[in-house]
């Protein structure tokens, strides 16, 4: 078992620090401040005319941060500090007054918690005293007040549950808005990516089309060259055939013999001279 000291506390109303009250140490200028309950928990039918039930000013207010709690707490503490004595049947007012060093006179409420807590811890404060006092209400009235208090607590709990539900709904809506915003960003990014991909695909398609056109042009050029080559071959064959016919003709043979005579050393020379004379 660990050797640490463990404390259990179900009420964190005064988990405060000294700095919250350091500038409120004012000597009491007035004698008595009376803070008696006006709700169903009060034990007096008719509280004194000088009594002020301060906590009713903040009844059912929900605080969610230290800053929200400190402001009203300092306001009440500043008021209490101006009095020498506090008479109350409000437990938290008695605790706050005791922490501020005021004289505290406690009275019981319709619950037994004030007496129990006084006997448990508050009796150790020399400035705090408890005075027994009977309730101003009959048993029947106390029963009716208890029912009213139970009904009020039930309504309060329902309101808190409803507030918690609304806060949960608000949290869900905020999460939903965040998800929708994220979805919009993803869709925008996807759209931009898709547009970039489409542009890239279009570039590749244009490149493929240009390559196909170039290949078609090359194919057409090769086909044209092949046709020209075939035509040239046909023309060459025709010329060669014509040349063969000329070579095989009688006139060609006669011409060959004629020129062979001209190539003779002496006789050919004489014939060339004679031909020049004739041509002239």
Secondary structure, 3 states (H helix, E strand, C coil): CCCCCCCCCCCCCCCCCHHHCHHHCCCCCEEEEEECCCCCCCCCCCCCCCCCCHHHHHCCCCCCCHHHHHHHHHHHHHHHCCEEEEEECCHHHHHHHHHCCCEEEEECCCCCHHHHHHHHCHHHCCCEEEECCCCCCCHHHHHHHHHHHHHHHHHHHHHHHHHHHHHHHHHHHHHHHHHHHHHHHHHHHHHHHHHHHHHHHHHHHHHHHHHHHHHHHHHHHHHHHHHHHHHHHHHHHHHHHHHHHHHHCHHHHHHHHHHHHHCCCCHHHHHHHHHHHHHC
